[in-house]
Amino acid sequence: MTALDAACYVLIITGVLLLLYYGSSVLMPLALAGLLSFVLTPAIRLLKKVGIPKILSVIAVVLIAISAIGGVGFVVGGQLSDLLSELPSYEFNLLKKVSSVRSASVESSALERARVTLEDLQAELSKSEAGKNAPAAAPQTGVGPLKPIPVEIHQPPETVLDKTLSLIHPLISPLATTGLIILFLFFILAQREDLRDRFLRLAGTGDLQRTTVALDDAGDRLSRFFIIQGLLNTAFGIFIGLCLWALGLPNPVLWGVLAGLMRFVPFIGSVISCVFPIILAAAIDPGWSLVIKTAILFLISETVAGQVIEPMLYGRNTGISPVAVVVATLFWTLIWGPVGLILATPLTVCLMVLGRHVEALSFLEILFGDEPALEPHERLYQRVLAGDGVEAIEVAEQSMKEMPLIQYYDDVALKALSMAYEDATSGRLSRDEITEVKDAIEDVVDGLAEHTENAEARQAAEKNSDQDDKDIVVLCLPVRSELDEGPLLMLEQVLDDAGMRTSTLPYNASLRMRALETRRGQAKIVVFGYLGSNKVPAFLGILLRRARAVMPDAIMVAGFWSLTGNSDLAEEWREASGADKVVTKISDAAALCKELLAPTSAVHHGTVEDAAPIHTDIVYENSMRFGEELGS
């Protein structure tokens, strides 16, 4: 990004912020009308199915909605007026409770003495300042002191026109906002299809069918979400109002409406809605029982609504990340005040859904969505790149909630290691960084050992086992880099869990080839691991021939982990290297070893399951022939 591009982005963002702030008188009613349109659209569709023309349906639905909202507003206004008129009568109880709280507080003697000292000092300072600022006595002359002449300013009496203007001036802004909401709502509902077509034209018509289906689906989902949210909050407000009426709290309709509206505000909405009823309960009740009952009512009701009913209706969350909810709430509150506080979550939900279905706005989903910004293998690679094995294990365990261990190794860990290998090949990783990545992967494999199928039995067997290297049946050799050890360590863990004694040689040991001499004739299968994707390394052929000379009866398996899904190229590489078999996944390698070692494993361990099928189409030879050779 150039400096000019950055300056353009800053200007655009600044312009949008200024437009939202200074255009709030128009944009706020437009946003309210847009959100109401999602709620009212299903009712209009229902009337159209009955046979009522579209315009009449829109007019009827808008009038009913405005009448309902106006009726509720009228009742709430009356209750608010009654509350304001009764406030002076609540003052005595409030002062009494404040005094009791003060007397109940325990103050230390040191703090009390400090407070008294400060008060005395302040009193002395006040006296001295009063003495300094006192006017000097008038001189004793024959004439008395001059007396100021009082001056009075009288305003002319207000005319009838001025009185009328002062009366209606506070009503102009609410009436104008209400009129704009009704106008925008009618326009959006009447021209819904035309507005959708224009939005499609702006978004691009390259894939018109897919975009149309996506937007219709997004509109339907938003309508269902807002309707369910509105009904739930309305029911919550009605329940709170009825319970407060049963408890004897004044103005229950006002507090029920406030509770329903504040449920649109995340995190702090329930706290705001319960503060005023609790204060009112303290004001009208000489004791504390009504205060406690009111607090318990809000606590239980909000817990049941938020933790039980909402997850049953539309899942655990709205799809917005908690950070985005907080930032959006602060942003819209600063821009539009209390109305923005209520509209923050609905508006953010709309923006996120648009980002999910419109490619040009996909950045909105990344900013607001609760899905991870990186893919699982990218997240793992980022953690191991930092050399933080503990955090990498935490990331791996989060992903494994949705998949078993071996699938995680295939779908996530191998991709992460392939990314590391590409960076190392291109020179973006130094030798020390490669070692850190390898060590972090080892930590991940060790940390995930408890997720294996027979983890406890395997650990007990390793603790009490007196087996040595002579019992190894599968030998794993990294080919070209330290990173090649990673997939082989994963395979070793899976095979050990299945009861097959496996050993992975370090990269340097395999490079020197001396370790092969110490294991002459031991292993039945030798697996060579390679993460590269450009070409088969010539050194693999040399290493494979050396291993075949040391272990002539062993089956040579080439693991080309970066060629998953490319069976033809994997077969070409197998032929070029001279391997007997080829695999591209940890699961395929484990299944192949289980099948080839099934007869031998039954003799040595006695409790090996039937040979697992090989889930790969690139293992090309008949396994029964190798089984007969191993049996002989």
Disulfide bonds with the S-S distance in Angstrom:
none
